[in-house]
Amino acid sequence: MSDEKGTSGPPRKIIHCDCDCFFAAVEMRDDPSLRNIPIAIGGASDRRGVISTCNYPAREFGIHSAMSTAKALVKCPHLHLLPGNMEKYRQASQQIMAIYQDYTDLIEPLSLDEAFLDVTGSEHCGGSATRIAEEIRARVFAEVGITISAGVAGNKFLAKIASDWRKPDGLFVVPPYEMESFIETLPVAKIFGVGKVTAAKLHEMGIETCGQLKQFSLAQLVDRFGRFGKRLYELARGIDERPVKVSRERKSVSVEHTYPQDLKDLNTCLQQLPVLMQELQRRYHKHKDKRDISGAVVKLKFHDFSQTTVEQATPTPNLALYRHLCEQAWQRGERPVRLIGLGYRLVEHKPRQGVQLSLFD
């Protein structure tokens, strides 16, 4: 398989990670009484609200994202509607993205709950993308308290399809030697960009699967579908050379640990800090982008899943500062702690100022 420049290189190893009913999962994590009843996150029905996500019990009633809240309540009158808490969801997303960053710097977030990871050059788990995906899923469940589904394949197209194959809480792998047979029976409706209109046109042509799509020439598909015809031609053959695009600058380096037994008091929490700080320093020093530190962060998650974060600007965080921040965080809750996180804020890259040259220089 070639890289994006067309030169030969090692076969890509792409993981697509997708949280299961993300907003609803965070709400069920924080309130276990919601787990077995139909719930949805969305706007009020009397304000033309829509559903942003729902859990799987709600989906059994035919409820889905982008459905009007009014229609959802008709389908399921006892639906438990929640307004949502974006700050809480963003915090969970940051935790998950921090876990991904332990395995690769090549991460392309698609939303708060979804991302592509290129682990082609990763040395973790013996270089096995499957084992990396398994470890990531286990860590997200242990450290964040929600489940994610993952797909592993040689390109973004197949990895994204694979992540949906065994939802929820699933892992599906498309190894290179099974790619052709997997694509052969794949419904064309699974191809990204094939909506209802395009699917109807394909069905009119007798095309239901990618195997049937492969029977048509590039010229035929371009003639019928324009530029998208070329995309259909390539994807039906498993060709997708799009690289994982890293579009976000890392803003912090952090470590977190969820304890099997809740830490009962402040002193017990403080005893954990030296080990966590050593791990934080190791992670910072092995990171490729050695930017300067701009601040220190401590996060505590209490036994009831409520959490708080305290930070202070400083270029030289030390153990004494982390102890001080941990004490401040503890005083906000004064109850048993299930997770401690330490982090460095990083100085942002500043674009170089251009020098305007004379037209005649």
TAQUISUL-V416337 format. One record per backbone hydrogen bond with DSSP energy under -0.5 kcal/mol. CO is the residue of the C=O (numbers start at 1). NH is the residue of the N-H. Records with the same first field share a line. If there is no record, write none. Layout:
CO = NH  NH
This chain:
1 = 9
3 = 6
7 = 3
13 = 119
14 = 153
15 = 17  117
16 = 151
17 = 115
18 = 149
19 = 21  22
21 = 25
22 = 26
23 = 27
24 = 28
25 = 29
26 = 30
27 = 31
31 = 34
32 = 35
34 = 37
38 = 80
39 = 55
40 = 42  82
41 = 52  53
44 = 47  49
45 = 48
49 = 69
50 = 43
51 = 66
53 = 41
55 = 59
56 = 60
58 = 61  63
59 = 62
64 = 67
67 = 51
68 = 72
69 = 73
70 = 74
71 = 75
72 = 76
76 = 79
79 = 81
80 = 40
82 = 42
85 = 89
86 = 90
87 = 91
88 = 92
89 = 93
90 = 94
91 = 95
92 = 96
93 = 97
94 = 98
95 = 99
96 = 100
97 = 101
99 = 102
100 = 103  104
105 = 107
106 = 118
107 = 109
108 = 116
111 = 114
113 = 19
114 = 110  111
115 = 17
116 = 108
117 = 15  119
119 = 122
123 = 126
124 = 127
125 = 128
127 = 129
128 = 132
129 = 133
130 = 134
131 = 135
132 = 136
133 = 137
134 = 138
135 = 139
136 = 140
137 = 141
138 = 142
139 = 143
140 = 144  145  146
147 = 20
149 = 18
150 = 172
151 = 16
152 = 174
153 = 14
155 = 159
156 = 160
157 = 161
158 = 162
159 = 163
160 = 164
161 = 164
162 = 165  166
164 = 167
170 = 150
172 = 152
173 = 175
175 = 178  179
176 = 179
178 = 182
179 = 183
180 = 184
181 = 185
183 = 186
184 = 211
186 = 210
187 = 190
188 = 191
191 = 194
193 = 195
195 = 199
196 = 200
197 = 201
198 = 202
199 = 203
200 = 204
201 = 205
202 = 207
203 = 206
206 = 208
208 = 188
209 = 213
210 = 214
212 = 215
213 = 216
217 = 221
218 = 222
219 = 223
220 = 224
221 = 225
222 = 226
225 = 228
226 = 229  230
227 = 230  231
228 = 232
229 = 233
230 = 234
231 = 235
232 = 236
234 = 237  239
235 = 238
238 = 240
243 = 245
244 = 246
245 = 247
251 = 346
253 = 344
255 = 342
257 = 259  340
262 = 264
263 = 337
265 = 269
266 = 270
267 = 271
268 = 272
269 = 272  273
270 = 273
272 = 276
273 = 277
274 = 278
275 = 279
276 = 280
277 = 281
278 = 282
279 = 283
280 = 284
281 = 285
282 = 286
283 = 287
284 = 287
288 = 290
289 = 291
292 = 347
294 = 314
295 = 345
296 = 312
297 = 343
298 = 310
299 = 341
300 = 302  308
301 = 338  339
302 = 305
306 = 302
308 = 300
310 = 298
312 = 296
318 = 322
319 = 323
320 = 324
321 = 325
322 = 326
323 = 327
324 = 328
325 = 329
326 = 330
327 = 331
328 = 332
329 = 332  333
330 = 333  334
336 = 303
337 = 263
338 = 259
339 = 301
340 = 257
341 = 299
342 = 255
343 = 297
344 = 253
345 = 294  295
354 = 356
358 = 361
